[in-house]
Amino acid sequence: MKDKDNENKGICPLTYALDLIGGKWRLPIIWTLSQNQTLRYNELKRKIDGITNMMLSQCLKEMEAYGLINRKQFMEIPPRVEYSLTQEGKDLLPALISLAKWGKHMKNRNGQQ
């Protein structure tokens, strides 16, 4: 998205990365797609508890524009659309796994259940 690119010129790469994956729903979408390879819209919605149609649609459009996910539309009746991670989205997974391990360590250290 051009606006996001122009808005983030001159900021540090970490801040830019967090802008791309931040928000309540983007990480659950990325994680769900990483566990399932390819999902149709309704399959994805069922796997992410609490997400609304509006938020899922918005996040998918933004993440596609950022190059994190692929959207493949099949010209058939009824129409079918499938979503998957791009290579850039897959490249993010090791960092997310490391962050999850760190979070688990901190949670245990601080006595959280």
MIDOSE-1310 file (N, C-alpha, C; in nm, 2 decimals, decimal comma, always signed):
residues 113
mkdk	+0,08/-0,12/+0,00/+0,00/+0,00/+0,00/+0,09/+0,12/+0,00; +0,06/+0,21/-0,09/+0,15/+0,33/-0,11/+0,14/+0,42/+0,02; +0,02/+0,44/+0,08/+0,01/+0,53/+0,19/+0,10/+0,48/+0,31; +0,10/+0,35/+0,33/+0,17/+0,29/+0,44/+0,32/+0,30/+0,41
dnen	+0,36/+0,28/+0,29/+0,51/+0,30/+0,25/+0,55/+0,44/+0,27; +0,47/+0,54/+0,23/+0,51/+0,68/+0,24/+0,51/+0,72/+0,39; +0,41/+0,67/+0,46/+0,40/+0,71/+0,60/+0,52/+0,65/+0,69; +0,58/+0,54/+0,64/+0,68/+0,48/+0,72/+0,82/+0,51/+0,68
kgic	+0,84/+0,59/+0,58/+0,98/+0,63/+0,54/+1,05/+0,69/+0,65; +1,18/+0,65/+0,67/+1,26/+0,71/+0,77/+1,25/+0,65/+0,91; +1,15/+0,55/+0,93/+1,15/+0,49/+1,06/+1,23/+0,37/+1,06; +1,26/+0,32/+1,18/+1,35/+0,20/+1,19/+1,28/+0,08/+1,13
plty	+1,36/-0,02/+1,08/+1,31/-0,14/+1,02/+1,22/-0,22/+1,12; +1,25/-0,22/+1,24/+1,17/-0,30/+1,34/+1,03/-0,24/+1,35; +1,03/-0,11/+1,36/+0,90/-0,04/+1,37/+0,82/-0,06/+1,25; +0,88/-0,06/+1,13/+0,81/-0,08/+1,01/+0,76/-0,22/+1,01
aldl	+0,84/-0,32/+1,05/+0,79/-0,46/+1,05/+0,67/-0,48/+1,14; +0,68/-0,41/+1,26/+0,57/-0,42/+1,35/+0,44/-0,36/+1,30; +0,46/-0,25/+1,22/+0,34/-0,19/+1,16/+0,27/-0,29/+1,06; +0,35/-0,37/+0,99/+0,29/-0,46/+0,90/+0,22/-0,58/+0,96
iggk	+0,27/-0,62/+1,08/+0,21/-0,74/+1,14/+0,13/-0,71/+1,27; +0,13/-0,58/+1,31/+0,06/-0,54/+1,43/-0,09/-0,54/+1,42; -0,15/-0,52/+1,53/-0,30/-0,52/+1,54/-0,34/-0,66/+1,60; -0,46/-0,66/+1,63/-0,52/-0,78/+1,70/-0,52/-0,90/+1,62
wrlp	-0,54/-0,89/+1,49/-0,58/-1,01/+1,41/-0,47/-1,06/+1,31; -0,38/-0,98/+1,28/-0,28/-1,02/+1,17/-0,20/-1,14/+1,21; -0,14/-1,14/+1,34/-0,06/-1,25/+1,38/-0,15/-1,38/+1,39; -0,27/-1,38/+1,44/-0,35/-1,50/+1,44/-0,38/-1,55/+1,29
iiwt	-0,39/-1,46/+1,20/-0,41/-1,50/+1,06/-0,29/-1,56/+1,00; -0,17/-1,50/+1,03/-0,05/-1,55/+0,98/-0,02/-1,69/+1,04; -0,04/-1,70/+1,17/-0,02/-1,83/+1,24/-0,11/-1,94/+1,19; -0,24/-1,91/+1,17/-0,34/-2,00/+1,12/-0,30/-2,05/+0,98
lsqn	-0,26/-1,96/+0,89/-0,22/-2,00/+0,76/-0,09/-2,08/+0,76; +0,00/-2,05/+0,85/+0,12/-2,13/+0,86/+0,09/-2,28/+0,90; -0,01/-2,30/+0,98/-0,05/-2,43/+1,03/-0,13/-2,51/+0,93; -0,19/-2,44/+0,83/-0,29/-2,50/+0,74/-0,25/-2,49/+0,59
qtlr	-0,14/-2,42/+0,56/-0,09/-2,40/+0,42/-0,19/-2,32/+0,34; -0,31/-2,37/+0,31/-0,40/-2,29/+0,22/-0,54/-2,31/+0,28; -0,61/-2,20/+0,30/-0,75/-2,20/+0,35/-0,84/-2,11/+0,27; -0,96/-2,15/+0,26/-1,07/-2,07/+0,21/-1,11/-1,97/+0,31
ynel	-1,18/-1,87/+0,27/-1,22/-1,76/+0,36/-1,29/-1,81/+0,48; -1,40/-1,89/+0,46/-1,48/-1,94/+0,57/-1,40/-2,03/+0,66; -1,31/-2,11/+0,61/-1,23/-2,20/+0,69/-1,14/-2,12/+0,78; -1,08/-2,01/+0,73/-1,00/-1,92/+0,80/-1,08/-1,86/+0,91
krki	-1,20/-1,81/+0,88/-1,28/-1,74/+0,98/-1,32/-1,84/+1,09; -1,35/-1,96/+1,06/-1,39/-2,06/+1,17/-1,27/-2,09/+1,26; -1,15/-2,08/+1,21/-1,03/-2,12/+1,29/-0,98/-2,00/+1,38; -1,03/-1,88/+1,35/-0,99/-1,76/+1,43/-1,10/-1,72/+1,51
dgit	-1,10/-1,76/+1,64/-1,21/-1,73/+1,73/-1,23/-1,58/+1,75; -1,35/-1,53/+1,73/-1,39/-1,39/+1,76/-1,37/-1,29/+1,65; -1,31/-1,33/+1,54/-1,29/-1,23/+1,43/-1,42/-1,21/+1,35; -1,45/-1,09/+1,32/-1,57/-1,06/+1,24/-1,53/-1,06/+1,09
nmml	-1,64/-1,07/+1,01/-1,62/-1,07/+0,86/-1,55/-0,95/+0,82; -1,59/-0,84/+0,87/-1,53/-0,71/+0,83/-1,38/-0,70/+0,86; -1,34/-0,74/+0,99/-1,20/-0,74/+1,02/-1,12/-0,84/+0,94; -1,17/-0,96/+0,92/-1,10/-1,06/+0,84/-1,08/-1,01/+0,70
sqcl	-1,18/-0,95/+0,64/-1,17/-0,90/+0,50/-1,07/-0,79/+0,50; -1,07/-0,70/+0,59/-0,98/-0,58/+0,59/-0,84/-0,63/+0,61; -0,82/-0,72/+0,71/-0,68/-0,77/+0,73/-0,62/-0,84/+0,61; -0,71/-0,93/+0,55/-0,66/-1,00/+0,44/-0,62/-0,91/+0,32
keme	-0,70/-0,81/+0,30/-0,67/-0,71/+0,19/-0,54/-0,64/+0,22; -0,52/-0,59/+0,34/-0,40/-0,52/+0,38/-0,28/-0,61/+0,37; -0,29/-0,73/+0,42/-0,18/-0,82/+0,42/-0,14/-0,87/+0,28; -0,24/-0,88/+0,20/-0,21/-0,91/+0,05/-0,13/-0,79/-0,01
aygl	-0,18/-0,67/+0,02/-0,11/-0,55/-0,03/+0,03/-0,54/+0,02; +0,06/-0,58/+0,14/+0,19/-0,58/+0,20/+0,28/-0,70/+0,15; +0,22/-0,79/+0,08/+0,30/-0,90/+0,03/+0,31/-1,02/+0,12; +0,23/-1,02/+0,23/+0,24/-1,13/+0,33/+0,16/-1,25/+0,29
inrk	+0,05/-1,23/+0,22/-0,04/-1,35/+0,19/-0,07/-1,34/+0,04; -0,10/-1,46/-0,01/-0,15/-1,48/-0,15/-0,30/-1,50/-0,15; -0,37/-1,44/-0,24/-0,51/-1,46/-0,26/-0,53/-1,52/-0,40; -0,58/-1,64/-0,41/-0,60/-1,70/-0,54/-0,75/-1,72/-0,56
qfme	-0,80/-1,66/-0,66/-0,95/-1,67/-0,69/-0,96/-1,77/-0,81; -1,06/-1,86/-0,79/-1,09/-1,96/-0,90/-1,21/-1,92/-0,96; -1,21/-1,92/-1,10/-1,33/-1,88/-1,17/-1,42/-2,00/-1,19; -1,50/-2,02/-1,09/-1,59/-2,13/-1,10/-1,72/-2,09/-1,02
ippr	-1,82/-2,17/-1,04/-1,95/-2,14/-0,98/-1,97/-2,24/-0,87; -1,99/-2,21/-0,74/-1,98/-2,08/-0,68/-1,83/-2,04/-0,68; -1,80/-1,91/-0,67/-1,66/-1,86/-0,67/-1,59/-1,92/-0,55; -1,46/-1,95/-0,57/-1,38/-2,00/-0,46/-1,25/-1,92/-0,45
veys	-1,22/-1,88/-0,33/-1,10/-1,80/-0,30/-1,02/-1,87/-0,20; -0,89/-1,88/-0,22/-0,80/-1,95/-0,12/-0,69/-1,85/-0,08; -0,65/-1,86/+0,04/-0,54/-1,78/+0,10/-0,43/-1,86/+0,15; -0,31/-1,81/+0,13/-0,19/-1,88/+0,18/-0,08/-1,77/+0,20
ltqe	+0,03/-1,82/+0,27/+0,14/-1,72/+0,30/+0,23/-1,71/+0,18; +0,27/-1,59/+0,15/+0,38/-1,58/+0,05/+0,51/-1,62/+0,11; +0,62/-1,62/+0,03/+0,75/-1,65/+0,09/+0,79/-1,55/+0,19; +0,75/-1,42/+0,17/+0,78/-1,32/+0,28/+0,70/-1,35/+0,41
gkdl	+0,58/-1,40/+0,40/+0,50/-1,44/+0,51/+0,57/-1,56/+0,58; +0,61/-1,65/+0,50/+0,68/-1,77/+0,56/+0,81/-1,73/+0,62; +0,88/-1,64/+0,57/+1,01/-1,59/+0,62/+0,99/-1,53/+0,76; +0,88/-1,49/+0,80/+0,84/-1,43/+0,93/+0,83/-1,53/+1,04
lpal	+0,80/-1,66/+1,00/+0,77/-1,76/+1,10/+0,88/-1,79/+1,20; +1,01/-1,80/+1,16/+1,11/-1,83/+1,26/+1,12/-1,72/+1,37; +1,10/-1,59/+1,33/+1,09/-1,48/+1,42/+0,97/-1,50/+1,52; +0,86/-1,54/+1,47/+0,74/-1,55/+1,55/+0,76/-1,67/+1,65
isla	+0,82/-1,78/+1,60/+0,85/-1,89/+1,69/+0,94/-1,85/+1,80; +1,04/-1,78/+1,77/+1,14/-1,73/+1,87/+1,07/-1,64/+1,97; +0,98/-1,55/+1,92/+0,91/-1,46/+2,01/+0,81/-1,54/+2,10; +0,75/-1,64/+2,04/+0,66/-1,73/+2,12/+0,74/-1,80/+2,23
kwgk	+0,86/-1,85/+2,20/+0,94/-1,91/+2,30/+0,98/-1,82/+2,41; +1,02/-1,70/+2,37/+1,05/-1,59/+2,47/+0,93/-1,56/+2,56; +0,81/-1,55/+2,50/+0,69/-1,52/+2,57/+0,66/-1,63/+2,67; +0,68/-1,75/+2,63/+0,65/-1,86/+2,72/+0,75/-1,86/+2,84
hmkn	+0,88/-1,83/+2,81/+0,98/-1,82/+2,92/+0,94/-1,71/+3,01; +0,90/-1,59/+2,96/+0,87/-1,48/+3,05/+0,74/-1,51/+3,13; +0,65/-1,58/+3,07/+0,52/-1,61/+3,14/+0,55/-1,70/+3,25; +0,64/-1,81/+3,23/+0,67/-1,90/+3,33/+0,75/-1,83/+3,44
rngq	+0,85/-1,75/+3,40/+0,93/-1,68/+3,50/+0,85/-1,59/+3,59; +0,75/-1,53/+3,54/+0,66/-1,44/+3,62/+0,55/-1,51/+3,68; +0,55/-1,64/+3,68/+0,44/-1,72/+3,75/+0,31/-1,71/+3,69; +0,30/-1,68/+3,56/+0,17/-1,68/+3,50/+0,13/-1,82/+3,45
q	+0,00/-1,85/+3,45/-0,05/-1,98/+3,41/-0,06/-1,98/+3,26
